[in-house]
Amino acid sequence: MTPEFVIGFARQAIELTLLISLPMLGVGLVVGVFISIIQAATQLQEMTLSIIPKIISIFLVLLISFPWIMDKMITFTRELLLNLPNYIR
């Protein structure tokens, strides 16, 4: 294994992790900003008003995007396991 291979493999794993987490993080950000604007406009500074909608929206996005996430993870793992003999050399 060369250092370039290890760096490339780590880069690919980090990119996959970011790609998989992007839908949940994006929806959490949008809902958080929207709730913050509403709280600033109404001057309601209750913590549960910002946390509960984020948790619910992130959970819903996770349920919707779960098949896509599993497909990406299975593809990555399958390629890793199929190429394992090549990596050992």
PDB file of N, CA, C and O in Angstrom:
ATOM      1  N   MET A   1       0.841  -1.176   0.000  1.00  0.00           N
ATOM      2  CA  MET A   1       0.000   0.000   0.000  1.00  0.00           C
ATOM      3  C   MET A   1       0.883   1.235   0.000  1.00  0.00           C
ATOM      4  O   MET A   1       1.790   1.385   0.819  1.00  0.00           O
ATOM      5  N   THR A   2       0.596   2.084  -0.917  1.00  0.00           N
ATOM      6  CA  THR A   2       1.359   3.324  -1.008  1.00  0.00           C
ATOM      7  C   THR A   2       0.654   4.421  -0.218  1.00  0.00           C
ATOM      8  O   THR A   2      -0.545   4.324   0.045  1.00  0.00           O
ATOM      9  N   PRO A   3       1.373   5.441   0.154  1.00  0.00           N
ATOM     10  CA  PRO A   3       0.727   6.564   0.856  1.00  0.00           C
ATOM     11  C   PRO A   3      -0.360   7.228   0.003  1.00  0.00           C
ATOM     12  O   PRO A   3      -1.362   7.707   0.536  1.00  0.00           O
ATOM     13  N   GLU A   4      -0.163   7.255  -1.313  1.00  0.00           N
ATOM     14  CA  GLU A   4      -1.176   7.848  -2.190  1.00  0.00           C
ATOM     15  C   GLU A   4      -2.476   7.054  -2.151  1.00  0.00           C
ATOM     16  O   GLU A   4      -3.567   7.623  -2.176  1.00  0.00           O
ATOM     17  N   PHE A   5      -2.342   5.717  -2.089  1.00  0.00           N
ATOM     18  CA  PHE A   5      -3.534   4.870  -2.013  1.00  0.00           C
ATOM     19  C   PHE A   5      -4.287   5.116  -0.713  1.00  0.00           C
ATOM     20  O   PHE A   5      -5.512   5.243  -0.720  1.00  0.00           O
ATOM     21  N   VAL A   6      -3.573   5.185   0.393  1.00  0.00           N
ATOM     22  CA  VAL A   6      -4.212   5.388   1.699  1.00  0.00           C
ATOM     23  C   VAL A   6      -4.906   6.747   1.741  1.00  0.00           C
ATOM     24  O   VAL A   6      -6.024   6.863   2.242  1.00  0.00           O
ATOM     25  N   ILE A   7      -4.251   7.758   1.221  1.00  0.00           N
ATOM     26  CA  ILE A   7      -4.846   9.095   1.196  1.00  0.00           C
ATOM     27  C   ILE A   7      -6.084   9.108   0.296  1.00  0.00           C
ATOM     28  O   ILE A   7      -7.101   9.708   0.643  1.00  0.00           O
ATOM     29  N   GLY A   8      -5.995   8.450  -0.847  1.00  0.00           N
ATOM     30  CA  GLY A   8      -7.146   8.384  -1.758  1.00  0.00           C
ATOM     31  C   GLY A   8      -8.306   7.618  -1.154  1.00  0.00           C
ATOM     32  O   GLY A   8      -9.462   8.014  -1.305  1.00  0.00           O
ATOM     33  N   PHE A   9      -8.005   6.524  -0.470  1.00  0.00           N
ATOM     34  CA  PHE A   9      -9.054   5.740   0.176  1.00  0.00           C
ATOM     35  C   PHE A   9      -9.721   6.525   1.296  1.00  0.00           C
ATOM     36  O   PHE A   9     -10.946   6.515   1.420  1.00  0.00           O
ATOM     37  N   ALA A  10      -8.919   7.207   2.113  1.00  0.00           N
ATOM     38  CA  ALA A  10      -9.477   8.034   3.192  1.00  0.00           C
ATOM     39  C   ALA A  10     -10.313   9.175   2.620  1.00  0.00           C
ATOM     40  O   ALA A  10     -11.369   9.508   3.158  1.00  0.00           O
ATOM     41  N   ARG A  11      -9.841   9.770   1.531  1.00  0.00           N
ATOM     42  CA  ARG A  11     -10.592  10.853   0.895  1.00  0.00           C
ATOM     43  C   ARG A  11     -11.947  10.360   0.388  1.00  0.00           C
ATOM     44  O   ARG A  11     -12.964  11.035   0.547  1.00  0.00           O
ATOM     45  N   GLN A  12     -11.946   9.174  -0.223  1.00  0.00           N
ATOM     46  CA  GLN A  12     -13.187   8.604  -0.736  1.00  0.00           C
ATOM     47  C   GLN A  12     -14.165   8.307   0.408  1.00  0.00           C
ATOM     48  O   GLN A  12     -15.366   8.537   0.268  1.00  0.00           O
ATOM     49  N   ALA A  13     -13.664   7.803   1.521  1.00  0.00           N
ATOM     50  CA  ALA A  13     -14.524   7.511   2.671  1.00  0.00           C
ATOM     51  C   ALA A  13     -15.090   8.792   3.279  1.00  0.00           C
ATOM     52  O   ALA A  13     -16.261   8.830   3.658  1.00  0.00           O
ATOM     53  N   ILE A  14     -14.280   9.831   3.375  1.00  0.00           N
ATOM     54  CA  ILE A  14     -14.762  11.103   3.927  1.00  0.00           C
ATOM     55  C   ILE A  14     -15.786  11.742   2.996  1.00  0.00           C
ATOM     56  O   ILE A  14     -16.785  12.292   3.459  1.00  0.00           O
ATOM     57  N   GLU A  15     -15.546  11.675   1.693  1.00  0.00           N
ATOM     58  CA  GLU A  15     -16.511  12.218   0.730  1.00  0.00           C
ATOM     59  C   GLU A  15     -17.847  11.491   0.825  1.00  0.00           C
ATOM     60  O   GLU A  15     -18.903  12.122   0.767  1.00  0.00           O
ATOM     61  N   LEU A  16     -17.808  10.166   0.971  1.00  0.00           N
ATOM     62  CA  LEU A  16     -19.045   9.399   1.108  1.00  0.00           C
ATOM     63  C   LEU A  16     -19.777   9.776   2.394  1.00  0.00           C
ATOM     64  O   LEU A  16     -21.000   9.909   2.397  1.00  0.00           O
ATOM     65  N   THR A  17     -19.042   9.946   3.465  1.00  0.00           N
ATOM     66  CA  THR A  17     -19.655  10.342   4.737  1.00  0.00           C
ATOM     67  C   THR A  17     -20.335  11.701   4.625  1.00  0.00           C
ATOM     68  O   THR A  17     -21.453  11.881   5.106  1.00  0.00           O
ATOM     69  N   LEU A  18     -19.667  12.645   3.999  1.00  0.00           N
ATOM     70  CA  LEU A  18     -20.267  13.972   3.821  1.00  0.00           C
ATOM     71  C   LEU A  18     -21.477  13.920   2.898  1.00  0.00           C
ATOM     72  O   LEU A  18     -22.477  14.593   3.148  1.00  0.00           O
ATOM     73  N   LEU A  19     -21.395  13.131   1.839  1.00  0.00           N
ATOM     74  CA  LEU A  19     -22.510  13.012   0.900  1.00  0.00           C
ATOM     75  C   LEU A  19     -23.726  12.397   1.573  1.00  0.00           C
ATOM     76  O   LEU A  19     -24.855  12.830   1.343  1.00  0.00           O
ATOM     77  N   ILE A  20     -23.497  11.385   2.406  1.00  0.00           N
ATOM     78  CA  ILE A  20     -24.608  10.725   3.093  1.00  0.00           C
ATOM     79  C   ILE A  20     -25.241  11.648   4.136  1.00  0.00           C
ATOM     80  O   ILE A  20     -26.459  11.628   4.313  1.00  0.00           O
ATOM     81  N   SER A  21     -24.449  12.442   4.816  1.00  0.00           N
ATOM     82  CA  SER A  21     -24.998  13.304   5.865  1.00  0.00           C
ATOM     83  C   SER A  21     -25.575  14.612   5.339  1.00  0.00           C
ATOM     84  O   SER A  21     -26.253  15.328   6.077  1.00  0.00           O
ATOM     85  N   LEU A  22     -25.320  14.931   4.088  1.00  0.00           N
ATOM     86  CA  LEU A  22     -25.759  16.207   3.526  1.00  0.00           C
ATOM     87  C   LEU A  22     -27.269  16.441   3.600  1.00  0.00           C
ATOM     88  O   LEU A  22     -27.672  17.536   3.995  1.00  0.00           O
ATOM     89  N   PRO A  23     -28.130  15.481   3.243  1.00  0.00           N
ATOM     90  CA  PRO A  23     -29.577  15.773   3.317  1.00  0.00           C
ATOM     91  C   PRO A  23     -30.050  16.136   4.719  1.00  0.00           C
ATOM     92  O   PRO A  23     -30.822  17.080   4.888  1.00  0.00           O
ATOM     93  N   MET A  24     -29.593  15.392   5.728  1.00  0.00           N
ATOM     94  CA  MET A  24     -30.043  15.676   7.092  1.00  0.00           C
ATOM     95  C   MET A  24     -29.500  17.009   7.602  1.00  0.00           C
ATOM     96  O   MET A  24     -30.219  17.781   8.236  1.00  0.00           O
ATOM     97  N   LEU A  25     -28.223  17.271   7.317  1.00  0.00           N
ATOM     98  CA  LEU A  25     -27.634  18.533   7.771  1.00  0.00           C
ATOM     99  C   LEU A  25     -28.263  19.731   7.060  1.00  0.00           C
ATOM    100  O   LEU A  25     -28.483  20.774   7.676  1.00  0.00           O
ATOM    101  N   GLY A  26     -28.549  19.584   5.781  1.00  0.00           N
ATOM    102  CA  GLY A  26     -29.163  20.681   5.025  1.00  0.00           C
ATOM    103  C   GLY A  26     -30.553  21.015   5.536  1.00  0.00           C
ATOM    104  O   GLY A  26     -30.886  22.185   5.724  1.00  0.00           O
ATOM    105  N   VAL A  27     -31.359  19.996   5.760  1.00  0.00           N
ATOM    106  CA  VAL A  27     -32.715  20.237   6.268  1.00  0.00           C
ATOM    107  C   VAL A  27     -32.651  20.797   7.686  1.00  0.00           C
ATOM    108  O   VAL A  27     -33.429  21.687   8.029  1.00  0.00           O
ATOM    109  N   GLY A  28     -31.743  20.295   8.510  1.00  0.00           N
ATOM    110  CA  GLY A  28     -31.592  20.841   9.858  1.00  0.00           C
ATOM    111  C   GLY A  28     -31.210  22.310   9.835  1.00  0.00           C
ATOM    112  O   GLY A  28     -31.693  23.102  10.644  1.00  0.00           O
ATOM    113  N   LEU A  29     -30.332  22.669   8.892  1.00  0.00           N
ATOM    114  CA  LEU A  29     -29.930  24.074   8.768  1.00  0.00           C
ATOM    115  C   LEU A  29     -31.099  24.948   8.324  1.00  0.00           C
ATOM    116  O   LEU A  29     -31.336  26.009   8.901  1.00  0.00           O
ATOM    117  N   VAL A  30     -31.822  24.512   7.313  1.00  0.00           N
ATOM    118  CA  VAL A  30     -32.948  25.320   6.804  1.00  0.00           C
ATOM    119  C   VAL A  30     -34.029  25.469   7.863  1.00  0.00           C
ATOM    120  O   VAL A  30     -34.542  26.568   8.071  1.00  0.00           O
ATOM    121  N   VAL A  31     -34.379  24.386   8.529  1.00  0.00           N
ATOM    122  CA  VAL A  31     -35.415  24.463   9.569  1.00  0.00           C
ATOM    123  C   VAL A  31     -34.928  25.319  10.732  1.00  0.00           C
ATOM    124  O   VAL A  31     -35.705  26.095  11.288  1.00  0.00           O
ATOM    125  N   GLY A  32     -33.665  25.194  11.109  1.00  0.00           N
ATOM    126  CA  GLY A  32     -33.123  26.004  12.195  1.00  0.00           C
ATOM    127  C   GLY A  32     -33.152  27.489  11.900  1.00  0.00           C
ATOM    128  O   GLY A  32     -33.501  28.293  12.763  1.00  0.00           O
ATOM    129  N   VAL A  33     -32.783  27.856  10.671  1.00  0.00           N
ATOM    130  CA  VAL A  33     -32.818  29.275  10.287  1.00  0.00           C
ATOM    131  C   VAL A  33     -34.251  29.782  10.271  1.00  0.00           C
ATOM    132  O   VAL A  33     -34.533  30.884  10.743  1.00  0.00           O
ATOM    133  N   PHE A  34     -35.156  28.974   9.724  1.00  0.00           N
ATOM    134  CA  PHE A  34     -36.562  29.382   9.664  1.00  0.00           C
ATOM    135  C   PHE A  34     -37.135  29.584  11.064  1.00  0.00           C
ATOM    136  O   PHE A  34     -37.814  30.579  11.316  1.00  0.00           O
ATOM    137  N   ILE A  35     -36.870  28.664  11.963  1.00  0.00           N
ATOM    138  CA  ILE A  35     -37.369  28.780  13.335  1.00  0.00           C
ATOM    139  C   ILE A  35     -36.717  29.968  14.041  1.00  0.00           C
ATOM    140  O   ILE A  35     -37.379  30.664  14.811  1.00  0.00           O
ATOM    141  N   SER A  36     -35.447  30.206  13.792  1.00  0.00           N
ATOM    142  CA  SER A  36     -34.766  31.354  14.405  1.00  0.00           C
ATOM    143  C   SER A  36     -35.361  32.670  13.939  1.00  0.00           C
ATOM    144  O   SER A  36     -35.498  33.602  14.732  1.00  0.00           O
ATOM    145  N   ILE A  37     -35.715  32.759  12.668  1.00  0.00           N
ATOM    146  CA  ILE A  37     -36.356  33.979  12.151  1.00  0.00           C
ATOM    147  C   ILE A  37     -37.708  34.186  12.821  1.00  0.00           C
ATOM    148  O   ILE A  37     -38.057  35.302  13.206  1.00  0.00           O
ATOM    149  N   ILE A  38     -38.462  33.102  12.955  1.00  0.00           N
ATOM    150  CA  ILE A  38     -39.771  33.213  13.624  1.00  0.00           C
ATOM    151  C   ILE A  38     -39.588  33.616  15.086  1.00  0.00           C
ATOM    152  O   ILE A  38     -40.336  34.451  15.595  1.00  0.00           O
ATOM    153  N   GLN A  39     -38.606  33.035  15.759  1.00  0.00           N
ATOM    154  CA  GLN A  39     -38.372  33.389  17.161  1.00  0.00           C
ATOM    155  C   GLN A  39     -37.924  34.840  17.309  1.00  0.00           C
ATOM    156  O   GLN A  39     -38.314  35.519  18.259  1.00  0.00           O
ATOM    157  N   ALA A  40     -37.115  35.310  16.382  1.00  0.00           N
ATOM    158  CA  ALA A  40     -36.668  36.702  16.455  1.00  0.00           C
ATOM    159  C   ALA A  40     -37.822  37.658  16.185  1.00  0.00           C
ATOM    160  O   ALA A  40     -37.908  38.724  16.794  1.00  0.00           O
ATOM    161  N   ALA A  41     -38.707  37.272  15.270  1.00  0.00           N
ATOM    162  CA  ALA A  41     -39.832  38.147  14.943  1.00  0.00           C
ATOM    163  C   ALA A  41     -40.855  38.191  16.063  1.00  0.00           C
ATOM    164  O   ALA A  41     -41.450  39.239  16.317  1.00  0.00           O
ATOM    165  N   THR A  42     -41.067  37.069  16.735  1.00  0.00           N
ATOM    166  CA  THR A  42     -42.078  37.025  17.794  1.00  0.00           C
ATOM    167  C   THR A  42     -41.488  37.195  19.186  1.00  0.00           C
ATOM    168  O   THR A  42     -42.237  37.294  20.159  1.00  0.00           O
ATOM    169  N   GLN A  43     -40.174  37.231  19.304  1.00  0.00           N
ATOM    170  CA  GLN A  43     -39.453  37.360  20.569  1.00  0.00           C
ATOM    171  C   GLN A  43     -39.770  36.230  21.549  1.00  0.00           C
ATOM    172  O   GLN A  43     -39.792  36.430  22.763  1.00  0.00           O
ATOM    173  N   LEU A  44     -40.017  35.031  20.996  1.00  0.00           N
ATOM    174  CA  LEU A  44     -40.167  33.831  21.814  1.00  0.00           C
ATOM    175  C   LEU A  44     -38.825  33.117  21.819  1.00  0.00           C
ATOM    176  O   LEU A  44     -38.388  32.624  20.779  1.00  0.00           O
ATOM    177  N   GLN A  45     -38.172  33.052  22.958  1.00  0.00           N
ATOM    178  CA  GLN A  45     -36.844  32.459  23.043  1.00  0.00           C
ATOM    179  C   GLN A  45     -36.882  31.138  23.806  1.00  0.00           C
ATOM    180  O   GLN A  45     -36.078  30.918  24.712  1.00  0.00           O
ATOM    181  N   GLU A  46     -37.794  30.281  23.449  1.00  0.00           N
ATOM    182  CA  GLU A  46     -37.923  28.973  24.092  1.00  0.00           C
ATOM    183  C   GLU A  46     -37.080  27.962  23.324  1.00  0.00           C
ATOM    184  O   GLU A  46     -37.207  27.857  22.104  1.00  0.00           O
ATOM    185  N   MET A  47     -36.214  27.210  24.025  1.00  0.00           N
ATOM    186  CA  MET A  47     -35.311  26.267  23.375  1.00  0.00           C
ATOM    187  C   MET A  47     -36.052  25.121  22.690  1.00  0.00           C
ATOM    188  O   MET A  47     -35.630  24.653  21.633  1.00  0.00           O
ATOM    189  N   THR A  48     -37.141  24.672  23.282  1.00  0.00           N
ATOM    190  CA  THR A  48     -37.863  23.541  22.687  1.00  0.00           C
ATOM    191  C   THR A  48     -38.488  23.910  21.351  1.00  0.00           C
ATOM    192  O   THR A  48     -38.726  23.035  20.518  1.00  0.00           O
ATOM    193  N   LEU A  49     -38.757  25.193  21.134  1.00  0.00           N
ATOM    194  CA  LEU A  49     -39.321  25.619  19.852  1.00  0.00           C
ATOM    195  C   LEU A  49     -38.324  25.461  18.715  1.00  0.00           C
ATOM    196  O   LEU A  49     -38.732  25.355  17.559  1.00  0.00           O
ATOM    197  N   SER A  50     -37.045  25.441  19.004  1.00  0.00           N
ATOM    198  CA  SER A  50     -36.062  25.274  17.940  1.00  0.00           C
ATOM    199  C   SER A  50     -35.594  23.828  17.813  1.00  0.00           C
ATOM    200  O   SER A  50     -35.252  23.391  16.714  1.00  0.00           O
ATOM    201  N   ILE A  51     -35.571  23.080  18.909  1.00  0.00           N
ATOM    202  CA  ILE A  51     -35.021  21.727  18.871  1.00  0.00           C
ATOM    203  C   ILE A  51     -36.025  20.714  18.328  1.00  0.00           C
ATOM    204  O   ILE A  51     -35.665  19.881  17.496  1.00  0.00           O
ATOM    205  N   ILE A  52     -37.260  20.768  18.775  1.00  0.00           N
ATOM    206  CA  ILE A  52     -38.251  19.759  18.386  1.00  0.00           C
ATOM    207  C   ILE A  52     -38.513  19.763  16.879  1.00  0.00           C
ATOM    208  O   ILE A  52     -38.517  18.687  16.281  1.00  0.00           O
ATOM    209  N   PRO A  53     -38.733  20.913  16.229  1.00  0.00           N
ATOM    210  CA  PRO A  53     -38.940  20.868  14.769  1.00  0.00           C
ATOM    211  C   PRO A  53     -37.721  20.350  14.009  1.00  0.00           C
ATOM    212  O   PRO A  53     -37.872  19.672  12.993  1.00  0.00           O
ATOM    213  N   LYS A  54     -36.524  20.659  14.485  1.00  0.00           N
ATOM    214  CA  LYS A  54     -35.317  20.143  13.831  1.00  0.00           C
ATOM    215  C   LYS A  54     -35.228  18.627  13.956  1.00  0.00           C
ATOM    216  O   LYS A  54     -34.910  17.941  12.985  1.00  0.00           O
ATOM    217  N   ILE A  55     -35.503  18.109  15.127  1.00  0.00           N
ATOM    218  CA  ILE A  55     -35.437  16.662  15.331  1.00  0.00           C
ATOM    219  C   ILE A  55     -36.453  15.957  14.441  1.00  0.00           C
ATOM    220  O   ILE A  55     -36.130  14.954  13.804  1.00  0.00           O
ATOM    221  N   ILE A  56     -37.659  16.467  14.393  1.00  0.00           N
ATOM    222  CA  ILE A  56     -38.703  15.842  13.574  1.00  0.00           C
ATOM    223  C   ILE A  56     -38.357  15.913  12.094  1.00  0.00           C
ATOM    224  O   ILE A  56     -38.514  14.925  11.377  1.00  0.00           O
ATOM    225  N   SER A  57     -37.887  17.069  11.626  1.00  0.00           N
ATOM    226  CA  SER A  57     -37.575  17.208  10.194  1.00  0.00           C
ATOM    227  C   SER A  57     -36.378  16.346   9.802  1.00  0.00           C
ATOM    228  O   SER A  57     -36.376  15.747   8.726  1.00  0.00           O
ATOM    229  N   ILE A  58     -35.370  16.277  10.652  1.00  0.00           N
ATOM    230  CA  ILE A  58     -34.209  15.432  10.342  1.00  0.00           C
ATOM    231  C   ILE A  58     -34.612  13.962  10.331  1.00  0.00           C
ATOM    232  O   ILE A  58     -34.142  13.203   9.484  1.00  0.00           O
ATOM    233  N   PHE A  59     -35.462  13.554  11.244  1.00  0.00           N
ATOM    234  CA  PHE A  59     -35.938  12.171  11.256  1.00  0.00           C
ATOM    235  C   PHE A  59     -36.723  11.847   9.995  1.00  0.00           C
ATOM    236  O   PHE A  59     -36.544  10.774   9.420  1.00  0.00           O
ATOM    237  N   LEU A  60     -37.588  12.753   9.555  1.00  0.00           N
ATOM    238  CA  LEU A  60     -38.361  12.524   8.333  1.00  0.00           C
ATOM    239  C   LEU A  60     -37.462  12.434   7.103  1.00  0.00           C
ATOM    240  O   LEU A  60     -37.677  11.588   6.235  1.00  0.00           O
ATOM    241  N   VAL A  61     -36.461  13.301   7.025  1.00  0.00           N
ATOM    242  CA  VAL A  61     -35.530  13.241   5.902  1.00  0.00           C
ATOM    243  C   VAL A  61     -34.726  11.948   5.944  1.00  0.00           C
ATOM    244  O   VAL A  61     -34.439  11.362   4.900  1.00  0.00           O
ATOM    245  N   LEU A  62     -34.364  11.501   7.132  1.00  0.00           N
ATOM    246  CA  LEU A  62     -33.654  10.233   7.258  1.00  0.00           C
ATOM    247  C   LEU A  62     -34.505   9.074   6.759  1.00  0.00           C
ATOM    248  O   LEU A  62     -34.004   8.193   6.061  1.00  0.00           O
ATOM    249  N   LEU A  63     -35.787   9.067   7.109  1.00  0.00           N
ATOM    250  CA  LEU A  63     -36.677   8.012   6.626  1.00  0.00           C
ATOM    251  C   LEU A  63     -36.826   8.040   5.109  1.00  0.00           C
ATOM    252  O   LEU A  63     -36.857   6.993   4.462  1.00  0.00           O
ATOM    253  N   ILE A  64     -36.918   9.236   4.548  1.00  0.00           N
ATOM    254  CA  ILE A  64     -37.102   9.361   3.102  1.00  0.00           C
ATOM    255  C   ILE A  64     -35.824   8.988   2.348  1.00  0.00           C
ATOM    256  O   ILE A  64     -35.890   8.320   1.316  1.00  0.00           O
ATOM    257  N   SER A  65     -34.676   9.409   2.848  1.00  0.00           N
ATOM    258  CA  SER A  65     -33.424   9.184   2.121  1.00  0.00           C
ATOM    259  C   SER A  65     -32.713   7.897   2.516  1.00  0.00           C
ATOM    260  O   SER A  65     -31.628   7.621   2.004  1.00  0.00           O
ATOM    261  N   PHE A  66     -33.291   7.103   3.410  1.00  0.00           N
ATOM    262  CA  PHE A  66     -32.626   5.890   3.869  1.00  0.00           C
ATOM    263  C   PHE A  66     -32.304   4.895   2.750  1.00  0.00           C
ATOM    264  O   PHE A  66     -31.205   4.341   2.751  1.00  0.00           O
ATOM    265  N   PRO A  67     -33.208   4.640   1.796  1.00  0.00           N
ATOM    266  CA  PRO A  67     -32.842   3.708   0.712  1.00  0.00           C
ATOM    267  C   PRO A  67     -31.636   4.191  -0.098  1.00  0.00           C
ATOM    268  O   PRO A  67     -30.775   3.390  -0.463  1.00  0.00           O
ATOM    269  N   TRP A  68     -31.571   5.479  -0.375  1.00  0.00           N
ATOM    270  CA  TRP A  68     -30.441   6.038  -1.116  1.00  0.00           C
ATOM    271  C   TRP A  68     -29.147   5.913  -0.307  1.00  0.00           C
ATOM    272  O   TRP A  68     -28.099   5.575  -0.857  1.00  0.00           O
ATOM    273  N   ILE A  69     -29.222   6.186   0.997  1.00  0.00           N
ATOM    274  CA  ILE A  69     -28.052   6.078   1.868  1.00  0.00           C
ATOM    275  C   ILE A  69     -27.550   4.635   1.903  1.00  0.00           C
ATOM    276  O   ILE A  69     -26.350   4.386   1.782  1.00  0.00           O
ATOM    277  N   MET A  70     -28.469   3.693   2.070  1.00  0.00           N
ATOM    278  CA  MET A  70     -28.066   2.288   2.112  1.00  0.00           C
ATOM    279  C   MET A  70     -27.461   1.836   0.790  1.00  0.00           C
ATOM    280  O   MET A  70     -26.514   1.050   0.783  1.00  0.00           O
ATOM    281  N   ASP A  71     -27.992   2.319  -0.326  1.00  0.00           N
ATOM    282  CA  ASP A  71     -27.426   1.969  -1.632  1.00  0.00           C
ATOM    283  C   ASP A  71     -25.990   2.469  -1.748  1.00  0.00           C
ATOM    284  O   ASP A  71     -25.116   1.738  -2.214  1.00  0.00           O
ATOM    285  N   LYS A  72     -25.741   3.698  -1.332  1.00  0.00           N
ATOM    286  CA  LYS A  72     -24.387   4.255  -1.368  1.00  0.00           C
ATOM    287  C   LYS A  72     -23.438   3.472  -0.462  1.00  0.00           C
ATOM    288  O   LYS A  72     -22.308   3.177  -0.852  1.00  0.00           O
ATOM    289  N   MET A  73     -23.893   3.136   0.742  1.00  0.00           N
ATOM    290  CA  MET A  73     -23.038   2.414   1.679  1.00  0.00           C
ATOM    291  C   MET A  73     -22.755   0.984   1.204  1.00  0.00           C
ATOM    292  O   MET A  73     -21.632   0.498   1.336  1.00  0.00           O
ATOM    293  N   ILE A  74     -23.764   0.318   0.657  1.00  0.00           N
ATOM    294  CA  ILE A  74     -23.571  -1.044   0.163  1.00  0.00           C
ATOM    295  C   ILE A  74     -22.632  -1.051  -1.029  1.00  0.00           C
ATOM    296  O   ILE A  74     -21.783  -1.935  -1.142  1.00  0.00           O
ATOM    297  N   THR A  75     -22.772  -0.076  -1.923  1.00  0.00           N
ATOM    298  CA  THR A  75     -21.885   0.015  -3.077  1.00  0.00           C
ATOM    299  C   THR A  75     -20.441   0.226  -2.636  1.00  0.00           C
ATOM    300  O   THR A  75     -19.533  -0.428  -3.150  1.00  0.00           O
ATOM    301  N   PHE A  76     -20.225   1.128  -1.696  1.00  0.00           N
ATOM    302  CA  PHE A  76     -18.876   1.394  -1.194  1.00  0.00           C
ATOM    303  C   PHE A  76     -18.282   0.146  -0.542  1.00  0.00           C
ATOM    304  O   PHE A  76     -17.126  -0.196  -0.791  1.00  0.00           O
ATOM    305  N   THR A  77     -19.072  -0.534   0.291  1.00  0.00           N
ATOM    306  CA  THR A  77     -18.588  -1.726   0.985  1.00  0.00           C
ATOM    307  C   THR A  77     -18.323  -2.862   0.000  1.00  0.00           C
ATOM    308  O   THR A  77     -17.335  -3.583   0.134  1.00  0.00           O
ATOM    309  N   ARG A  78     -19.197  -3.023  -0.980  1.00  0.00           N
ATOM    310  CA  ARG A  78     -18.998  -4.078  -1.980  1.00  0.00           C
ATOM    311  C   ARG A  78     -17.707  -3.842  -2.761  1.00  0.00           C
ATOM    312  O   ARG A  78     -16.935  -4.777  -2.974  1.00  0.00           O
ATOM    313  N   GLU A  79     -17.468  -2.608  -3.188  1.00  0.00           N
ATOM    314  CA  GLU A  79     -16.232  -2.303  -3.910  1.00  0.00           C
ATOM    315  C   GLU A  79     -15.006  -2.527  -3.027  1.00  0.00           C
ATOM    316  O   GLU A  79     -13.974  -3.005  -3.497  1.00  0.00           O
ATOM    317  N   LEU A  80     -15.125  -2.186  -1.767  1.00  0.00           N
ATOM    318  CA  LEU A  80     -14.016  -2.395  -0.838  1.00  0.00           C
ATOM    319  C   LEU A  80     -13.703  -3.882  -0.679  1.00  0.00           C
ATOM    320  O   LEU A  80     -12.543  -4.287  -0.755  1.00  0.00           O
ATOM    321  N   LEU A  81     -14.730  -4.686  -0.462  1.00  0.00           N
ATOM    322  CA  LEU A  81     -14.507  -6.109  -0.247  1.00  0.00           C
ATOM    323  C   LEU A  81     -14.061  -6.831  -1.521  1.00  0.00           C
ATOM    324  O   LEU A  81     -13.248  -7.753  -1.456  1.00  0.00           O
ATOM    325  N   LEU A  82     -14.584  -6.418  -2.671  1.00  0.00           N
ATOM    326  CA  LEU A  82     -14.173  -7.054  -3.927  1.00  0.00           C
ATOM    327  C   LEU A  82     -12.726  -6.732  -4.281  1.00  0.00           C
ATOM    328  O   LEU A  82     -12.034  -7.562  -4.870  1.00  0.00           O
ATOM    329  N   ASN A  83     -12.266  -5.545  -3.932  1.00  0.00           N
ATOM    330  CA  ASN A  83     -10.906  -5.137  -4.253  1.00  0.00           C
ATOM    331  C   ASN A  83      -9.921  -5.394  -3.133  1.00  0.00           C
ATOM    332  O   ASN A  83      -8.763  -4.988  -3.235  1.00  0.00           O
ATOM    333  N   LEU A  84     -10.345  -6.057  -2.063  1.00  0.00           N
ATOM    334  CA  LEU A  84      -9.470  -6.313  -0.928  1.00  0.00           C
ATOM    335  C   LEU A  84      -8.214  -7.095  -1.305  1.00  0.00           C
ATOM    336  O   LEU A  84      -7.136  -6.763  -0.811  1.00  0.00           O
ATOM    337  N   PRO A  85      -8.301  -8.122  -2.161  1.00  0.00           N
ATOM    338  CA  PRO A  85      -7.055  -8.810  -2.543  1.00  0.00           C
ATOM    339  C   PRO A  85      -6.074  -7.885  -3.261  1.00  0.00           C
ATOM    340  O   PRO A  85      -4.862  -8.042  -3.110  1.00  0.00           O
ATOM    341  N   ASN A  86      -6.563  -6.945  -4.023  1.00  0.00           N
ATOM    342  CA  ASN A  86      -5.679  -5.985  -4.703  1.00  0.00           C
ATOM    343  C   ASN A  86      -5.031  -5.017  -3.714  1.00  0.00           C
ATOM    344  O   ASN A  86      -3.906  -4.566  -3.927  1.00  0.00           O
ATOM    345  N   TYR A  87      -5.740  -4.703  -2.640  1.00  0.00           N
ATOM    346  CA  TYR A  87      -5.209  -3.762  -1.654  1.00  0.00           C
ATOM    347  C   TYR A  87      -4.107  -4.403  -0.809  1.00  0.00           C
ATOM    348  O   TYR A  87      -3.191  -3.714  -0.360  1.00  0.00           O
ATOM    349  N   ILE A  88      -4.191  -5.714  -0.593  1.00  0.00           N
ATOM    350  CA  ILE A  88      -3.236  -6.389   0.268  1.00  0.00           C
ATOM    351  C   ILE A  88      -1.865  -6.505  -0.394  1.00  0.00           C
ATOM    352  O   ILE A  88      -0.837  -6.462   0.281  1.00  0.00           O
ATOM    353  N   ARG A  89      -1.858  -6.650  -1.698  1.00  0.00           N
ATOM    354  CA  ARG A  89      -0.578  -6.822  -2.420  1.00  0.00           C
ATOM    355  C   ARG A  89       0.371  -5.692  -2.187  1.00  0.00           C
ATOM    356  O   ARG A  89       1.479  -5.696  -2.723  1.00  0.00           O
TER     357      ARG A  89
END
